[in-house]
Amino acid sequence: MAPPTHPTTTAAGRSILVTRADTAAAGRTVVLDLGGSGRAVLTCAEARQVAAGLVREAADGDPRGAGRTEAVHLRDDQYAVSVRGHVLTVDQPVAAGGADTAPTPLELFTASLAGCVAHYAGRYLARHGIDREGLRVTVDHRMATDRPARIASVEVRIVAPGLPGERTAGLLAVASHCTVHNTLTHPPEVTFAVKEAEPCASRTS
């Protein structure tokens, strides 16, 4: 069994401890020890589902959720990111010290561009009665070689098999003005602050 993490003591005084174990039968498992209330042995997939559910429920209890994205530490370089009750995880590659259990934040950045372009391109095709079957958007990026660490260039390629040649310019005009690309070309003001931890907002039934 892996060395235990520090237990979490709830407001009610109960202790919760999460550890990791390797067994011959189930392989790597996650052990959730609820103190005197028992323990649960979860597969890694089950543990991620439980973690995502906890983060989702905590996020749903925050009345300020609109327009908010929150990243919560899971373990090591893994974080659960919640958006309007949807939860995804981020990690780092093994070569960078992570466990490669999920995409990196930078990969989600390029994924958001690909998804946004695909959405706008798909809507354009639908408006003009063109089948979206086979629509594909590929985004490749190149990292800068100097500081600060950042993406230096991005190439977006759209494949729309049913697109007539005379519609190419219109598709490019619409797709290049997707909201994510607009945000890149008109950067928002970003501010940083360190704040004290806030308790979960209470729910009303």
N, C-alpha and C positions, 0 to 999 in steps of 0.2 A: 504494500500500500504506500502511496506517495505521502510525503510529509503533510500533516494536516494544515489547513489554513486557520487563521484566527476565527473563532466562533463569532457570530453576530448575536447580540442580545437584543431582543425586541422590547418595545415599550412595556409589554406585560411581564417582562423578566424571563422570558423563555430563551433558551440558547439554541441556535441553529448553526450546524457545522457542515461544511461541504468539503469532501475529500475525494480522492481519486484512487481507484484500485484496478489491478490487472488480474484477471482470473483466466484459468485455462478454458473454462466453459464459455464465458461470455466475452472474453477479451477485455479491453479497457472499459471500465464502468465508472460512474459518478455516484458517490454515496451521499445521501442527504440525511443527516442525523438530526432528529428533532428532539434530542434530549430524552426525557422520560416518556415522550409520546411515541417513540419508535424511530425507525429508519427506513429509507427507501433506497434501493439499488437500481439505478437507471442506466440504460445504454447512453452512449454519447448523443445519439439523435434525440432520445427522450429528454435528456438533460437540457439540450438546446431548446426543445419545445417548451419545457417548463420555464426556462429562463426568459424566453421570448414572451410567454404568457404573463410572467410577473412584470416585465418591463411594460408590456402593453396595458395591463390593468393600472399600473402606477401612472402611466401617461394619460390614460382615459380619465383618471380622477382629477386632472389638472384642467380647470376651466379656461386656462389661457392657451389651450392646445392649438388653436387655429394659427397657422403660419409658424408653428414651432417644430423643430427637430431636436431630439435629445439623444445623446450617446451616453450609455452607462457601462461601466467596466464590468466584464464578466470574469476573465482571468487572463493573466499574461498580457498579450497584445490584442486580445479579443474584446470587442465592444458590441453591445446591442444598441442599435439605432432605431428609435421609434418615431414614426411620422403618422399622425392621425389614427393611431391604433394599429398601424401596420408596423411590423418589426423585421429588421434584417440585421445581419451581423457583418462586421468588418474584422480583418486580421492582417497579418503581414506574411510575406513568403518565408519559407524556412531559411533561405539565404540571408534574410534581413532580421532573423531572430524570432520570427513568428512560427505558427504551426500550419499556416496555409489552409485554414478551415473555411475561409470566406474571402471575397475580393478585398482589395485594399481600398481605403478611402479615395485614392486617386483614380482607381479603376471604376469606382462608382461615379466619379465625376465625369469620366468619358462615357460611361454607360448612360448617364442622364442626358448627355448631348445626343447620343445615338437614339435613345428612346424618344426624345423630344422631336428630333428631325423625322423619325419614322412616323410619329403621330401626325405631324403637319403634312408630310408627304402622303400619308394614307388618306387624310381628309381631302386633300387636293384631288387625289384619284377618284375618291367616292363622289365628289361634287361633279366631276366630269364623266361619271358613268364608266370609269375604268376599273377593272378588277384589281383588287389589292393582292391577289394571290401571287406569292413569290417576291413581294416587296421586301427588300433587305437593305439595311444601312450599316455600313462598316466604318468605324472610327479608329484611326491609327494615330498615335502621338509620339513625339520625340522629346525627350527630356533635355533641358538646358545643361550645358557642360560647366557653367559657372554658377556662382552664388547670386541670389538665394535659390534653393532647390525649387524647381517649377517646371511646368511643361513649356517647351519653347515653340512647338508647332503642332498643329492638329490637321489631319486630312480626313475629310468626310466623303464617302462614296455611297451613292444611292443606286440600287439596282431595282428597276421597276419594269418587269418583262412586258407588260401590256401597254406601256406608254408610247403613244404615237410621237414621231419626231417633232411635230409642230407644238407639242405640249412640253417639251424639255425645258425651255426657258421659263415657262410659267411654274413648273415644278421646282426648279432651282430657286426662283424668286421667293416662293412661299416657304420652302424648307429652310432657306438661309435666314429667314426671319422668325424662326421658332423662338419661343420664350427663353430657352437656355442660351441660345446663341446671342439673342438680344442682350441678355444679362452680361455675357462675356464682352460684347462690344461697347456696352454702356455699364461699366462696373458699378455695383452698389457701394454705398458707404458701409464699411465694416468696422465695428467697434468691439473691443475686448474688455472684459471686467472679471475680477475674481470676487465671488460672492459666497456667503455662508450657506451651508446646506439648508434646504427648506423641507419641512415635513410634507407628506402627501396631503393634498387637499381632501377634505372630508366629502363624502358623497351623500346625496339625498336620495331616498328610495321613492 
